[in-house]
C-alpha cells in the first residue's frame, strides 16, 4: 500500500474528556442507550482533536476502553476478575494493577471488542480518512493473568490467548480495517531477560493470517501506566532479532529517552518502516514546532524520508487533554516544516 513519507500518526489512545471520566464512575445510573451516546460523543471528541491537529492517521482514541488493555479481560471467559490491587497507596506504579485468576478455559466467544470499536469509528469519522485500530498482543495480555495448573506459566497463557488475538485481527480486516497496530510493550520491557527470538516467533504466528491484507505495525515501548516506565529502557536487547518480525512498521519510543539509540532506526529502515516517537507523553513540556522539526531532521540523518513516520512516544491516555491537544498540533506543525523543506 502506498503511503506518503513523513506521516504524522498516533499509537491509539487519547485522554478521556473530563465528563467521560466522571460518567465512568457512575455507569450504574445510565441506561444502555445513554452509554452508547456517551461512547459516540467521546469518540467524536477524540476525532475532533486529532483532525484539528492535522494528523494523517487517526484512531478512536480508545475511548471505550478502560485503559490500553484493561477492558479486554472483560471479554474473556475463564477468568475471575481482580479485586483489590496488591498495593493501593503510595506513589502510583505498575504494581498497583491487580491480576486476574484463571479459573477455566480461556475463550472469547464475543471477540475482544475491537471490531465493534472500529465499526463505530467508521460510522463517526469523515470519509476519506486513514483509520487505525490497535490490539494488544497475546504476550502483553498474558501479563495480568495468574498461571494455574492448566496454564502453568506466562508462555502457556500466551499460547492460549494467541488464537483469540489472531481471530480479532482477522475480523478487523474483514470489517475493512486497513491499518492495525499490534501492541506488544511487554516484549520490549522483558527482551533483556527473555529470548527475543521466541518473542518474534510468537508475534509472527499471531499476525500470520493478516500479513499482506493490511498495514501492520507494532508498538515497542517501556510502559506508561501513570506516566511510569516498567522495563529496562533499551532497544539493544531486541535487535537484530526483532528485525525478523513480519510487519510493515515498527514504532519506537525516542523522545522520553532523549533519542538514545537513534541510530537503530537506520537498521530497521533497511527492512521496514519506522514510526519514531518524537513527542514525550510523560512530560508536560510542550515541544514547539521548531523543536519537533529539529527532531525530524535528526531522524532523517539516519533513515530515508520514505521509511519514516512520526508519533508521540506512546498512547496519550495518561496525558492531560489540554497538553495532548497542543502536543499533537505542534508535532504536525513541526513535521510540516520539514516536509516543506524537502518539497514533499
N, C-alpha and C positions, 0 to 999 in steps of 0.2 A: 504494500500500500504506500503511495507517495505521501510524504509529509513534509511540510516546509522546514527549513533549518531554523535553529534558534527558537523553537516553540516555547511559549510560556504556559506552563501547566501546573497542576497541583497533585498532591498524593490522593486525597479523598475527603478527609474530614474537615469540617468548618465549625466555628463556635456556634453553640445554640444561642438563639435570641434569649434575652432575659426572661421573657414571658413563657418561653418553652421550658426553661429550667424550672420556673415556678409551677407550671402545669404538670410537669413530670412528678412533682411531689404530691399532687392532688388528683391523680388519674382516676381514682375511685369515684370522684364526683362528676366525671364526664361520661356521656353516652358514647356508643360506638361511632355514630356519625360526627359527634363533637371531636373525637380523637382523629378521625380521618381528616377533618377540616384543619386541625392543628398541624397534622403532618404535611398536608398540602401547603399550608401557609409558611411553614418553616422551610420547606424546600424552595418555595418561591423567593423567600428572603435570601437564602444562600445563593441561589442563582442570580438574584439581583446584584449582590455584592461582587460576584465573580465576573459578571458581564460588565458591570461598571468599571472594574479594574482593567478589562480588555483581554482576559485570558483567551488563549487559543483552544484550550481544552477545559471543560467544566465537569463537575460531578454534582450529586445531590447534597453534598456536604455531610452525608451520613447522618442526616437529621433525625432519622427514625431509629437509630442505634443508640444504645446506652453509652457505648464507647467503641473504640476501634473494633474490638471483637467480643465485648462482654455480652451483647444481646444474642449472639449466635447460640449460646448454650441453652437458651430457652426453646430452641428448635430441636434439640437433641433428646431423643428417648434414651433411657438407661442412666439418667443422672439424678442425683439428689442435690438440688441446687444449694449453694453455700448459705450458711447462717452468718454469724458474726465473723468479721475478719480477725486473724490471729493477733494483730496489733492495731489498736484503734486510736491511740493517742500519740502525741509527739510529731516530729517532722513527717510530712507526707512522703511515702515511698512505696515501692512495689510490694513490700511485704504486708501492706495494709489491704491487699487484694486477697480475698479468701479463695479457697479451692473447692471444686465440686467433687463429691464422692460418686464413683461409678458403681451403680447397683444392678446393672443389667446390660444387655447387648446394646452397643451404641448404634443408633439408627436416626435418620432424619426423614421421616415419611413426608413431611411438608417442604422439604428442602431447607435452605438456610435463610430464606427471606430476601436474598439479594435480587432475585428475578423480579419480585414484586416492587422492590425499590427502584430498579431500573425502569420498569414499565411506568411507574409514577413519574420518574424523571422525563421519560419520552413524552408523556402526556403534557407536562407542565413547561418544558423547555421550548424556546422558539425554534422554528425549523432551521435546519442547516448547521447546527452546532455539532462539534465533536464532543460526544458524551462518553465519560469513562465510569466504569464500575470497579470496585475493589472488593476482593475476597481474601480473608485470612487463609494462609496455607495450613496444612494439617499439622506440621510440627509446632508452629506457633499456637494453634488451637489446643494442642495437647498439653501445653504448659500449665493450664489451670485445672487439670484433672488429676485425681489421686489414683495411682495404679492399684489394682486388686489382683485376685487370683487369676481372673480371666485375661486381664491386660497387665502383666507383671511389671512393665517399665514404660518409660515415655515413648520408646520406639514402637512398642506394641500398640499403645494408644494412637500413635501417629498412623500406623498401618490401618487401624480401624476407621480413622477419620478420613484417610486419603480418598477412598471411593466416594465419600459423601461430598467432599470439596470438588472432586472431579466431575461429579454429576451436576453440581451447581454451575460449574464453568460451562459445561455442555448446554445446560438450559439457558444460560445467559446468551450464548452465541445464537441459539435457536430463537431467542427473543429479539435478536437484532443488534446486540451489543457488539461493537467492533473495536473497543479498546478496554482491556481488562488488566488491572494490576493484581497480582497475587502477592499479598503482603507476608513476608517471612522474616520479620525483625529478630525473632528468636534464633534463626540460623546465624545471623551476623553477630548476635550477642554471645553465642556459645561456640562459634567456629574455632576459637583458640583452644578449647578443651575437648572438642569432639572431632570426628573425622570429616573434614569438609567434603570429601568425595562422596561420602554417604548422604550428606545433605543434597548434593547435586542430583544423585540418583533418585532420591525421594521427590525432589521438585520436578524432575523431568517426567517421572511416571504420573505425577499429579496433573500436569498440563498437557500430556501427550494427545488427548482427543481433540484439543482446540488449537494446536500448533498449525499455523498457516491459515486459520479461519478468523483470526482477529489480531490486532496489535497487542502483543503480550509483553508485560513488564513485571518486574519485581522491585520491591522497596526494601533496601538493606540499611537499617538504621540501628541505633543502640538503645532504643527505648525512650519514651517521652511521657510516661504517666506522671501527672502533676509537674511536668517540665523537668523530670529527672531521667537521666540515663540509667541503665542497669547493666550493660555489658562493657567489656573491655573495648574502648573506643578506637579500634584499629582495624583497617581493612586488610592488612597484610596477611593475617592467617587464612583469609578466604581465597586468596589468589595465589597461583593461577587456576586452582580447581574450579572456582565459580564461573570461569570463562566457558565452561562446558555446559552451563545451563541453557536449555532450549527456550530462547525468548528473543524478543526484538529490542528490549531496552532494560537497562539496569539503572535504578535511582540510588544515588549515594548522598549521605548526609555530609556536607562540607562546611557550611557557614559557621556552625557552632564549634567547629574544630579548627577554625582559622585556616582552612584549606590545607591542613596537614594531609599528606599523601596525595596531593592533587595530581601528581604525575601518573597515578594509576589510571586516570581516565583515558590516557593515551593508549594504554594496553587494552582496555576494554573496547575502545573505539575501533580497534582492528577487527573485532568480532561482531559488535552490536552497537546500538545507540546508547548514549549516556544522558540521563537526566540528572543534572547537578543541582544539589541543594545549595542555593545562594542566598537564602533568607533564613535567619536564625529564629526559629519558633520558640526557643527557650528564653529569649531575651526581649525586653521591651524597648531596646534601642531600635529606632525606626531607620532602616537603611535608606539613604537618599537615592534617587535615580542615578546620580553620578557615581556613587559607591557601587551600586549594582552594575553599572556599565563597566567599571574597572574590574569587577569580579568576572564578568563575561569575557572580557579581553584576556584575563588570566587563563581562563579555561580554553580559549582559542589558541593559546600558546602551546597547548598540549593535545588538542583534538580538533578535527576539522568541523566547520560550521554545520555541515550536513549530517553530522553524527550527534549534535548537541541539542538538548532541551534544558529548560531551567525551571526550577520549582522551589518552594520552601523546603527546608530540611526534612520535614515530616508533615503529618496532618496538622491542621490548625485548631483542633478541638480543645487543646489545653491553653490556647492563647485568647485573651480578651478580644471581643469582636471589633472594638474600635481600632486595636492595634493590627489585627489580622487584615482588616479592610485597607488600612494605609500601607501595610507591608506589601500586599498584593498589587496595589496600584503603583507603588514605587518600583516593584520588581518588573512589571510590564513596561513602565516608562524607561527603566534602565536598559532593558533588552532592546527596546525600540531605538534607543540612541545608537547602539552598536549595529543594529540592522541597517539603519540609515547610513552609517559609516561604510558599511560593506555593500551598500546598494541593493539590499535584499528586500 
